[in-house]
Amino acid sequence: MNTKVLEKLGKQLKTFRLDRDLTQEELADKVGIHPTYVGKLETGKSNPSVKMLFKISRALNVKLHELFLFDK
């Protein structure tokens, strides 16, 4: 898998999280995951499932497809 995609997705997640003034811990609590997993997602070191991305998008109050609106 192209790790650049995971890095871009992670950047997008972090941008949305910071725009909402959430810490990694607060987002993790809203989603029901461990804060270190949020860190791994944001750095592109973890490949989340679609189900997980859906939960995160709901916690960030964005549509799922918005997580993938990044340049190629």
Residue frames as qw, qx, qy, qz and C-alpha x, y, z in Angstrom:
[[0.000, 0.889, 0.458, 0.000, 0.00, 0.00, 0.00],
 [0.349, 0.582, -0.034, 0.734, 1.15, 3.49, -0.74],
 [0.449, -0.459, -0.515, 0.568, 2.08, 4.94, 2.64],
 [0.086, 0.077, 0.079, 0.990, 1.75, 8.47, 1.24],
 [0.414, -0.470, -0.521, -0.580, -2.02, 7.99, 1.19],
 [0.623, -0.530, -0.537, 0.206, -2.00, 7.04, 4.87],
 [0.400, -0.199, -0.193, 0.874, 0.19, 10.06, 5.67],
 [0.111, -0.245, -0.279, -0.922, -2.17, 12.39, 3.80],
 [0.547, -0.531, -0.573, -0.301, -5.18, 10.87, 5.52],
 [0.596, -0.413, -0.459, 0.513, -3.45, 11.29, 8.88],
 [0.203, 0.001, -0.020, 0.979, -2.71, 14.94, 8.15],
 [0.328, -0.397, -0.433, -0.740, -6.35, 15.47, 7.27],
 [0.621, -0.523, -0.583, 0.036, -7.49, 13.82, 10.49],
 [0.486, -0.296, -0.315, 0.760, -5.14, 15.98, 12.52],
 [0.017, 0.184, 0.183, 0.966, -6.33, 19.14, 10.74],
 [0.485, -0.507, -0.495, -0.513, -9.98, 18.35, 11.49],
 [0.649, -0.460, -0.521, 0.310, -9.12, 17.48, 15.11],
 [0.376, -0.175, -0.180, 0.892, -7.19, 20.71, 15.68],
 [0.137, -0.333, -0.336, -0.870, -9.89, 22.78, 13.96],
 [0.604, -0.558, -0.448, -0.351, -12.26, 21.47, 16.61],
 [0.152, -0.675, 0.488, -0.531, -9.82, 22.19, 19.46],
 [0.950, -0.263, -0.001, -0.171, -9.65, 18.53, 20.44],
 [0.222, -0.632, 0.742, 0.027, -6.65, 16.79, 21.91],
 [0.452, 0.197, -0.840, -0.226, -5.77, 13.29, 20.76],
 [0.009, -0.079, -0.889, 0.450, -7.08, 12.06, 24.10],
 [0.433, 0.322, 0.335, -0.772, -10.42, 13.84, 23.67],
 [0.600, 0.335, -0.458, -0.564, -10.90, 12.47, 20.16],
 [0.306, 0.143, -0.940, 0.049, -9.93, 9.00, 21.32],
 [0.189, 0.166, 0.745, -0.617, -12.50, 9.23, 24.12],
 [0.550, 0.358, 0.041, -0.754, -15.24, 10.29, 21.68],
 [0.619, 0.340, -0.600, -0.376, -14.42, 7.39, 19.34],
 [0.899, -0.317, 0.207, -0.220, -13.74, 4.80, 22.06],
 [0.863, 0.341, -0.226, 0.297, -10.14, 4.07, 21.09],
 [0.687, -0.491, -0.066, 0.531, -6.73, 4.49, 22.74],
 [0.065, 0.948, -0.077, -0.303, -5.03, 7.87, 22.29],
 [0.367, -0.483, 0.647, 0.462, -1.88, 6.25, 20.94],
 [0.511, 0.381, 0.726, 0.258, -3.96, 4.85, 18.07],
 [0.237, 0.939, 0.218, -0.124, -5.02, 8.40, 17.17],
 [0.212, -0.793, 0.429, 0.377, -1.33, 9.31, 17.06],
 [0.488, -0.099, 0.782, 0.375, -0.55, 6.38, 14.79],
 [0.442, 0.682, 0.575, 0.093, -3.39, 7.36, 12.48],
 [0.087, 0.973, 0.029, -0.213, -2.27, 10.97, 12.32],
 [0.218, -0.691, 0.582, 0.369, 1.29, 10.00, 11.42],
 [0.710, 0.448, -0.384, -0.385, 0.21, 7.47, 8.79],
 [0.015, 0.410, -0.902, 0.137, 1.59, 4.53, 10.76],
 [0.377, 0.178, 0.859, -0.296, -1.74, 2.70, 10.97],
 [0.204, -0.067, -0.668, -0.712, -4.18, 1.63, 8.28],
 [0.397, 0.109, 0.576, -0.706, -7.70, 2.14, 9.71],
 [0.210, 0.358, 0.893, 0.176, -10.75, 0.20, 8.62],
 [0.118, -0.430, -0.416, -0.793, -13.65, 1.92, 6.92],
 [0.524, -0.653, -0.543, -0.059, -15.70, 1.29, 10.06],
 [0.534, -0.451, -0.237, 0.675, -13.08, 3.10, 12.17],
 [0.188, 0.089, 0.231, 0.951, -12.92, 6.01, 9.73],
 [0.292, -0.585, -0.545, -0.525, -16.70, 6.28, 9.89],
 [0.562, -0.653, -0.439, 0.255, -16.59, 6.46, 13.70],
 [0.448, -0.279, -0.028, 0.849, -13.87, 9.10, 13.57],
 [0.040, 0.319, 0.401, 0.858, -15.74, 11.16, 10.98],
 [0.410, -0.692, -0.531, -0.266, -18.83, 11.14, 13.19],
 [0.580, -0.570, -0.292, 0.504, -16.78, 12.19, 16.22],
 [0.326, -0.183, 0.153, 0.915, -15.29, 15.05, 14.17],
 [0.350, 0.690, 0.432, -0.464, -18.71, 15.93, 12.74],
 [0.199, 0.537, -0.508, -0.643, -17.57, 15.62, 9.11],
 [0.903, 0.295, 0.011, -0.312, -18.77, 13.43, 6.25],
 [0.864, -0.204, 0.391, 0.244, -16.65, 10.36, 5.62],
 [0.704, 0.545, 0.212, 0.403, -15.60, 11.49, 2.16],
 [0.005, 0.976, -0.119, 0.182, -14.24, 14.76, 3.57],
 [0.694, -0.581, 0.377, 0.196, -11.42, 12.80, 5.20],
 [0.730, 0.091, 0.498, 0.459, -10.17, 12.02, 1.70],
 [0.344, 0.912, 0.183, 0.129, -10.33, 15.53, 0.25],
 [0.435, -0.713, 0.325, 0.444, -6.60, 16.03, -0.07],
 [0.415, 0.734, -0.412, -0.346, -4.33, 16.67, -3.02],
 [0.969, 0.204, -0.135, -0.021, -2.97, 13.71, -4.93]]
